[in-house]
């Protein structure tokens, strides 16, 4: 039924159709937020979500599962936003949903932002508002939480049939339905079908995948600014309450309902499929405007996306009684395609050949019409006994003891031997691999619109390739190994593909995937929600998505976002993944006694000098140095006279031209930040101290022992760690340091320098410096990274802890060339994506 308007109500008329009811609700008149005078000026955290709350109402002890019960229950209610479902209603809606149940879903916006002095949000939360003219997209039924597949392959993929949507009149939310007409299924083999698309339905945001948008059929649009936690008081905002009938049992027995509002970075034009960002505001829906927040200016945009997801489990319905079989199956003519495809199979089974089924297509032993495809089982039974493969000149085969009248009639005239028949199974055309590998994967994963995304030949000339390629190979390079057969890959498919249609070697990991998409990759593997906000460019989840797919699969399981790739016994990081990430795509570190894992794959050890400060990274507006201290320690049965990093120092010039100095050492509690113009330092004791933000500089404690310093170009950390063999070195602590370029540092006009930073030299060649290899019972470390650094180690010694000037300083430079790698005496070597991970031979320096 089409959408209509009646006396201030947006409604769909007739039986089970959408009805939009506008009820009285909360006021949205925005007060001028000055903060709560009773709250001490404090740092604020940031977070928020739109939470779907599913439940099935109960009336007089019975779950609502008919229109009559629903009308009666609703008559007992006032504003549906005020209904608080009890434990039974919640359990039925989330864990035991039955076909026919009337499922209610309440969408609440809940701010999780807190004040530093009330970190649990028990008493107050910072005030704010949801921005006007933003689209909140709702997926009613997804197979998994990523919402790239529908909950059922039937019909439109929806499992819930909509009845009604209650919207608070004054909340300021307008519902948008993608299709005006929803049609209920008539039989168990059908699904819910949709028709009459609304041309005004919101376009796909830049950060939303096409697969997810294809199964998004509902949106809420904010018509005005919607306040939350006014005057810093606690409270949630009910945006809407939907009523649905559970109609289709999902494919895996459960489904996800997901909500997300994206940052306005533009949208995808539905006609040209091009990204349109000319009018993008680059704003986000959630805004904090409490003046009680010390670290967030009023009106600050905090969350790039606001999202929420809920999983709903359904009770499987009893099986339907099968229909009675027909009195006589319909007679089907012999398909003419059986001759070229299955004459060899028919000959094979009639002459007691070996492995017949694995050498030919499955259609050769399927009945015609079975599984919705052409079958040649009867042809295979009749062909050779009636013809022996001989050309019949258009005549019906004679009826003999081996050829029945039924077989003779069935084969004539379309399935008789041609003059020349090739009985060998076909071979895969090599060009199918280049053109249709993506189509095969698309089909296997049951993604939408595969036919329209790829060349037509993928479903014609390359149809058998498309059927076999991804199920047999999963797109993985086999390195000369034969294709393995199994439940998803027949021996016929394996023989058909052969070496000419096997996946090519993986190219090395593209550095841009690591430099721009590192945090996005870690989030996708760990949290899976709101990850687009962490990407340094929308291309991470749009045009680079396929190119970086293997990086997203391998990065976090192999590095945990903090160390060199390590193969795990559990299999989460395979040797192939670890090799793929080297040398371009993993965090570079300085650890334990200064032991360097350098950009591009080099390594070196550095003893330094007791109580001296040395520069690790000097870049435009950024300097990081460390204090070196003598350290004697036990290494198993050895005694090592070595050194350690005991303190780290940063000097940062922000985009607002302020110079900030930061100190973190192994003896003090937390970090000290010296803000330009302030007489005393700001102390960050632990993760509860909040985040210091100065323009493009972000400083925070992660836990009690790790300090993170981040700008738009550099992501660095220093972590207090125990010595190796802590039981033998009790109470001894050192610093582990991590430095990662979040941009293309190799191409910077001011080439970075310092002991560590100079390795960003633009050539992708690894240079190994000196390492300590003495394994005696009593050893003293000597290596000073000779061979891997320009000049001598003393060139990197600083006058003081916050000094920025030294021989190779870049802090104030307008331009600076890379080091001359040809003058370095260390081992030069080039890493490739297929080499095994190189591990350090010594950790003591």
N, C-alpha and C positions, 0 to 999 in steps of 0.2 A: 504494500500500500504506500503511495507516495507521501512525503512529508507535507503537512499542512499546518496553518496557523489559525487558532481560534481563541478569541477573547483573552489575549495575553498568555495563552498556553501554547507551547510548541508540542504538537501531538501527532501520532500516527493512529489512524482509526482502524477499527475492526479487531477481531479476536486476538491472536498472539502476535502483536506487532509492537514496535517501539512507541512509547508514550513519554514525552518529556513534561514533567510536572514541575512547575515553579512554585516553591513554597517560601514562606517568610523565613528569614535567617539572620545572620549576623551583619552588622553594619560595616561598611568599608570606608567610611569617612576617615581619612588619614589625619590623625593628630600630629602635631609637630613634635617629633620624638626628641626629648631632652635627656632621656635616660631616667632611671629610677633614683631619686635623691637618697634612698636608703641603701643603695649598693655602692660599695667602695670602688673607685676607679680601678679597673682591672683589665688584664689581658683576656682576650676571648679566643676560643677555638671556633671552628666552622664546620658545619655539616647539616644536611637536611635530606628528607626523603618524602615521597608520596607513597603511603603504605596501603596496599590492598588488604582489606579485612573481610574474608569470606565467612559466611555462616548460613545455616538453613534454619529459619524460624520454627518455633514450636507453638502450637495452639491446642490447648486442652490435652496435653500429653502426646500429641501426634505431630510428626514432622510435616510441614506444609508441602504437599505434592500435587495439589489440584488448584484450579482457578478459584473454586468456591472457598477452599481453605485459605488461600492467599487473600482474597477479598475480606474474609472474616477476620483474619489476623491483622490486616492493615487497618481495619476499622477500629481495632483496639489501640492503635498507635497514634501518636501525635507526629512530630517531626521525626522522620526516620533517621536523621543524623543523631538523634538523641538516644536511639535504642542501643543498649549495651548487651550484646549476645552473651548468654551464659555458657558454661563449659560444654554442655551437651550440644548446643547450637554451633559452637565453634568447632567441636570435634567432627560433627556431621559434615560441616562445610569444608573442612580442610583434610580430613582423613577417611571419611566414609560416605562420600557423596554417591547417591543412587541416581540412576536414570529416572527422570520425572521429577526430581526434587526442584523446588523453587529456591535457587541459590541467590543470596543477597551479597553484594560486594560493596563495601563502604570504602571510598578513597579519602584517606586523611592525609593532609600535609602535616608532617611533624618535624620541627626544627630540633636538631641535636647539638646546636651551638651552645657553648657553655662559657661561664666566667671562670677565670683561673682560681678564684676563691670558692667556687661551687662547681667542681669538675664533674659531679654526677648530675647536675641540673635538678637537684631536689627542691630548691627554693625559687630560683629565678633562671631565666634564659634571656639572652640578648634579643631585643625587639628587631623587627625587620618587615619586609613585605615581598610578595611575589609580584614581579614586574608585569605591567599591562602588555597585551598583544603577544603573548607567548603561547605556543601549542604544547599541550601535555598529551603525548601519544600513549594509547592503551592497547596492548595486545591481550585479547581475552583468553586465547588458548594457544600455547606454544608447546612443542615437544620437549625442549630443554630450556634452561634459563637464558641461553644466548638469544633465544627467540629468532632463529633463522629457519626453523622448520615448523609447520603447523602441527597441532596435536594429533590430527588424523589425516590420512591421505584421501579421505572421502570428501567429495564436494569442494566447498571453499576452504576446508580445513578447520572450520569452527566446530567446537563441541557444545557451546552454550547458545541457546536460542533466546534472544532478548525479549523482555516483556515491557519493562518500564525503567525510566531513569529519573530519579528525583534530584533536582538541582536547587540549591538554596537561592532564593530570589535575589538577595542582596550580596551574596558572596562575590558575584561578578564573574561567573563561569558560563560559557555558552557551549553546549554539546555539539559536536560535529560527527555525523554518521557518514561513512564512506559510501554506503549503498543504501538507497531508500527502501528496497524490497528484500526481505529475507523469506525464503521458502523452506518449509519444514520437509524432511525426507518422508517418502511414502513407504519405502522398504528398508530393510536392514542393510542392503548393499549401497544405499544412497547416503549422501551427506546433506548438510545444510547448504543451499545454493543462494547466491546473492545476485541482485540485478539493479539496474538504474543507478549508475554511479553518480555521485554529487560532484560537479566540476569545481565546487568551492572547497572541497576537502583540502586541508593543509598539505603543501608540497613536502617532499622528503627533505629533511635537514641534511646539511653536508656531512654530519657525523653518523648518520643512520645508514646502515647497510641496505642495499636494494632488496635483499632476501627478507629482512625484517619488515621493511615498509610494505612489501607485497602482502603480508598477512596482518597488517594493522588496519582495523576497520572502525576505530572509535578514537576521537580526540576531544579533549576539553580545552577551550580557548579562554584565556584570561581577558575579560573585557575592561578591567580596571585594575589598579593596584590593590592587592589583597593583603592586609596586615596580618602579622602573627606575633604572638608574645608581646602585645602592646604594653608599653610602660615596663618592659622586662618581666611581665608576669607570665606564669606558666599557662599553656593552653594550646590545643591543636586546632586546625582548621578543617572542617568537613567540606570537601569540595563537591561530592555527589554520592548518591547511593543507587546502585543498579540492581535490577531484578532480572534473573535469567532462569531458564529451564534447562537442566542438565539433559541433553538430547542425544549426544553421540558418545560412545565409550572411546576414550583416547587410545592411540596405537600401543602405548607402553603402560597403560593403566593409570597414568597420572598426567597432569598438564600444569603448565606454569602460566600465571597471569602476571603481566609485567607492565610497569608504568615508567615513562621517562620523558623529561623535558630537556632539550639540548641547548647549548650555547648558540647564539645566532651568528654563525659563520657563513651564512648563505644557504642556498637550497639547490637541489638538482632539478633542472628544467625537464618536465616529463616528455616534451616533444623532442628536444635536441640531446637529452641525457648529458648536458654540460652543466658544470657547477656555475651558478650565478651568485656572485658576491658583491655586486656593485652597490647594493643598498644594505649590505650587512651591517649591523650595529656592533657586532662583537661583544654583545652584552649577554649576561646570564639571567635566568629567571629569579634566582634567590638573591636578595640584597639584605645586608645588615645595616640598620641605621641607629643603633643604640649609642648614645654618647657616653655610656658607662664603660665602653670598650676602650682600653688605653692603646691597643695596638691596631685598631681597625678604624679608619676615618669613617664618619657617617656616610652611608650610601655606597659602601664598598661592595663590590661583587665578589662573592666567595666561591661558590660552587659552580663549576662549568656546566655540570649536569645535575639534575635532581631526579632520582629514580627509586624504584621499589619493586619487589617481586615476591610472589607467594606461590608455593607449590600446593596443588590440590590432588588428593588421591581419590580414585573412584572405585566403588565396589563393582566387580564384573557382573553383568546381568546374566541370568540363566540362558543357556543356548536355546535358540528357536528350533522347533520341530522342522525337519527337512521336508520340502515339498515332495509329493509322490512322483515317482519317475514317469516320464511319458510312456504311453502304450507302445509307441514305435518311434525310435529316433529318426529324425529327418535324414533323408539321403542327401549327401553332399557330393558334388563332382570332384574328381581327382584334381588337385591343384597342379597347374602346369609347371610351377617352379620346382616341383619335386624331382623332375628329371635331371636338371643340371646339378641340383644340390645333393640328391640322395640316391642316384643310380649306383654310385660306388658302395654306399652302405647296404643297399638291397642285395648287390652282388656278394658283398662280404658275408652277410649273415646266411645267405643261401648256399655258400660254398665253404661254410665252417671256417671263415677267416678269423684272425686273432685281433682282439682289442678293437672291435668294430665301432662300439659306441663312442670311444674316446677320439676317434679319428674324424668323425663327421658331426655336423650340427645336430643339436638336440631335437630339432624339428623332425628329423628322420625317424625317430621312434615315439613321437607324440601323436595322439589322435588329432585330426583336423578340428580346430576350434578350441582345443585344450589350452588353458591359460591365455585365451584370447589371441592365439596366433595360429598361423597356417601349420598344420601337422601332416606328416607323410607316413604315418605308421602303416596304413593299409596299402599305400603304394609300395613300401618296402617289403611288405608281405607278398604282394602279387607280382611285382615287376620281373624279377629274374626267373621264377618258375614258369611264367607265361611267355617271356620273350627271349631268355638267355642272352639278353643284350643285343639281339640281332635287329637290324632295320626291318620294319614290317610293311613298308611302302603304303602306310595309311590304313592297312587292313587290321581288323580285330584279331587278336591272338586266338588260335584254335583252342577249343575246350579239350583238355587232356586230363590224365590222372593227377598231374601237378598243377594244372591251371583250371580253376573252377569257372563256371559261367558267370558267377558274380564278379570274379577278378577280371575276366576278359572284358565284360561290360564296363567295369569301373575304369580300366586303363584307357579305353577307346573314347575319344580320339586324342585327348590332350596329353596322355602320359606314356606314349609309345617311344621307343628308342629313336633318336635322331641318327643321321648318317654317321656323325662323328661325336663321340661322347668322351669327355675327359673325366676319368674316374678318380684322379688324384685330388686330394683336398686342396682348396685354394690357398695361396700365400698372401700374406699381408702386404699391400702396397706401401712403400716407404714413406710417401708423402702424407699418409694418414696420421703418422706420428706428429708431424709438425703442425697439422691443421686441427686435429680432432682429439688430442690428449685431454684438453680441457673439457670438451663435450662429454667424453667418457666419464670423467670425474663428476661432472655436473649431474649426469644421469644416475650414477651410482649413489650419490648423496641425496638424490631426489630434490634437487634445487629447482626453483620455479623458472619457467621460460627458457629452458635449455635450447629448444629448437630455434629461438629467436636470437640467441647470443652467439651462435656459432654457424659456420658454413653449412649450407644445405647438404653438401656431400657427406657430412658426418653421419647422416641418417639414410644415405643412399649408397654411394660407392664404398664408403668406409663404415657401413653399418656393423659388420662383424667385428671390425677393429674396436668400434665404440662399445660393443657388448663385452669384449674380452679384456681390453687394455687395463682399466683401473682395477677391476676385481682381481686380476692376476698379478698386478705389479704394485698397486697403490702408489704409482708414480715414483718409486724408489729405484735408484741406480743399482743394478745387479752385479756390477764389476766382473762381468764375464760368466757369472753363474747362470745355469739354466733356470727358466721360469718354473717355480714349484707348483704342482697341481694340488688341488684340495677342494673343499666344499664349494668355494666360489670360483675356482678356476679348473675347467676340465682339461684333460690332456689334448683335446682338439684345439681349444683356445691357445694353450701353451705352444703347440706345434704351429698354429696359424701365425702367432705373433713373431716367433723366432727372434734372432738377434736384430733383424732390421727394424722391428717395431718395439724393442725394449727401451725403457727410459734412458736418456743420456745421463752422463755424470752431472751432479749438482755443481753449479758455478760457485765460486767462493762467496762467502757472506758479504753482501754489499755494506761498506762502512756506514752509509747513511742510515741503515736500519738501526745500528747501534747508537750512532751519534744523535739521531733525532727521535727515536722510538723506544729507547731503552726502558723508561718507566712504564710506557704503555704495554710493552711486552711482559714485564714483570707482573703488572696488574692483571692482564688477560689470563695468565697462568694461575694466579693466586686468588684474586677477588672475583674477576669476571664482570663486574658492574661498575659503571662510571669511569671506565678506563680512558675514554676519549679525552677527558679533561687533562690527563697526564701526558698526552702526546705533544711534542714540540711543534708539530705541524699536522693539519688534518690529512695530509697525504699518507700518514702512517696507517690510516684505516680506510683510505679511498684508493688513490691510484697506485700506491706502493704495496697495497695489501697482499697481492699475489707474490710479488717479488720478495717480500719480507716474511712470507708465510713460514718457511722453515726456521728462520731466525726466531719468530715468535714461539715456535714449537720447542726449540732447543735452549733458548737463552737462560730463562730462570731456573729450569731443572738442573742445568750444568754449572751455573755460576752463583745462584741465589742472589744475584744482583750485587755481588761484593767480591768475588774472587775469580781466579783463572778457571777455565772449564775443568771439571773433574768427572771422570767416568764413575758411575755409582753401581754398587752391587745390586741394587734394587731394580736397575734397568731404566730409571727415570732419565738418566743421561747416558746415552749410548756412545761408543767410540766414534761413530759417524757424526753424531751431534757435536761432540767435543772437538773433533778435527775441523768441522765446518766453521766453528766460531773463531778459530785461530787463523790469521793473526788480527783480524779487523774488528771483531765483535765481542770483546769481553773487557771487564774492568781491569785497569792497570794499577798495580799496587806497589808499595814499599812496605815490607813487613819484617817483624822480629828484629834481629840486628839488621841494620839497613841492607836489605836484600831486595834488589830491584827487579820487578817484572815490567819491562819497558814497552811503550807503544811500538807497534810493528813486530813485536815478538822477541826483542833483545832481552838480555839479562846481565846483571853485574852485581858485585858486592862492594860495600863502601864502609870503611872503618871510621873515617873522619878523625876527630881530635877531641879529647876530653874537654867538656865545658865550653865548646865552641858551637857557633850557629852557622849552618850551611843552607844555601838556597836550593830548594828542590824545583820550584817553578817561578819563573819570572815572565809575565805576559803583560800586555797593555792593561793598565789599571788593576793588576792582580799580582801579588807576590806571596809565596808561601815558603817558609823556612822551618828548619827543625834544630833543636838543641841535641847535640851528641854527648853522651856521658859514658865513661868507662863502665864495664859490667863484667864481673867474673861469674861464671855459672857452670853448672854441671850438665853435660850432654851424655846421658846414659852413663858410661864408665869413663868418660873423658872429662877433663877440666879445661874450659875455654876462657882465655883472657880476651874478651871481645868488647864491643860497645853496643849501646842501645839508643834509640830515640827517646828522650825523656820529656820533650815539650815540642809543641807546634805553634807557629806564629803566622798570622795572616795580616796583610795590609791590603785594603780594598778601597779603590776610589769608585764611588757609586755614580750612577747616571746623573744624579743631582749634584755631582762634584763635591761630595763630602768624603773625607778620608776616615775609614773605620779601621781600628786595630783590634785584633782578637788573639787571645792567649789561652792555651789549653795544655796542662802538664799532668804528669803522673802523680804528683803529690798533693795538689789542691782539689777541693770539692767543686766540680763543675768548671765552667769557662768564664773568663772575664772579657767583656767587650768595652773598648774605649771609644766612645762616640765623640766625634769632633765637636768641640765647644762645651763638653761636659767635664766637671771637675772630678767626678768619681766614676769608676767603671760600673757597668751593668753586669750582674752576676746571673748566669743560668746554671742552676744547681743540678737539675735532672729534667726528665721529660715533662714534669708538671710545671716547669717554669714558663712554658709557652714558647712562641717563636718570635724572635726579633726580626723585624722587617724594616729595612732602610732602602727605599727606592728599589733597585733590582737585586739587593742583597738579602738573603734569608739565612738566619742562623738559628739552630735549635739543637737541643739535646735529644737523642734518640735512646731512651733507656737511661741508665745511670752512668754509662761508661763510653758513650759514643757521641762526639760532636760533629754535626754536619754543617758545612759552609757552602752555600750555593748561590751562583749568579746565573744569568741566562747563558753564559759560556762555559762555566766551570762548575763541577760538582765534586766536592772534596770532603773527606772525613778523616778524623783521627780517633782511634779506639784504644782505650786502656785494655791491655791483654796480659795474662800471666806469661811467664817465660816458658819455653819448651821444657818438658818434663817437670811440671809444676810441683810434684811431690819431692823432687830433688832440689827445687829452687823456691822454697816456700817464702811467701811475702814479697817476691820480686815482681815488679810490674814494668812493662814497656809500652810504647805506642806503636800501633799499626796504622799506616797512613794509606789512604786511597785517593787517587787523583784521576778524574775522568773529564775529558773535553766533551761538552755537550753540543759542539758545533764542529765544523770542518777546520780544526786547528792547523792541519797541514797546509791549508791554502791562505792562512791569515797573512795580511801584508806586514804585520808585526809578528815575525816568527817567534814562537815561545822559546825560552831557554831555561837555564838551571840544570842541575844534575839530571833531573827527570824530564823536564819540559822540552829540552833540546831534541829529544827523540821524535817529536812531531816535525820531521824535517822534509816532508813532502815526497819521499821516494819509495815508501812502503818496503824498505830494506831493513832487516833487523841487524843490529850490531851488538855482539856480545863483548862485554868488558871482562876485567879480571875478576876471578872468584877465588875464594879460599878453599883449598882442597886438602890441607893437612889433616890427617886423621890420627895423629899421635895421641897418647894419653894426656899430654899437657901441650896445648897449642895456644898461640897468640895470633889473632887475625891481622892480616897485612893489606889485603886488596883495597884499592882506592878507586875502583871503577875505571882503571886505566884501560885505554883502548876504546871505551864507549863514550868518552866525554871529550869535548874540546879543551885544550890547554891542560893544566894540572889541577889536582883536587883542591889546592889552596886558593885557586881563582874563585872558588865558590864560597869562601869564608866571608861572613858578614861582620860588620863593625858592631852591631847590636841586634837585639832580637827583633826590632821593628824596622831595621834598615832595609832599604830597597835598592841601594846603589852598590854595584860590584862590576867586575870586568864585562859581563855579558848582560847587564840589566836591560829590561824591556819595559819597565813600569811606566816611564814617561815618553817612550819612543813613539814617533809618528810612523816610522817604517823600519824594518830590520830584516835582513836576509836570513835564510836557513844557514845552519852550520855547513862547513865543507866536509861531507862524509868521506870523501876520498882521502882525507888526511888522518882519519881514524884508523888505528892499528889493530883494532879488535876484529873478531871473525865476522865477516859480512855474509849474510845468507837471506834468501827470500823464502817466506812461508807461503804455502798454497793451502786452499781449503781441503785438500785431501791428505795432508800430512797428519801424523799422530801428534797428540799433545806432548810438548816437551816439558819435563818436570825438572825442578832444581835438584842438583846433586848435593848441595850443602846449604843448610839454613843458617849456619853460624858464620859470621863475617869478622 
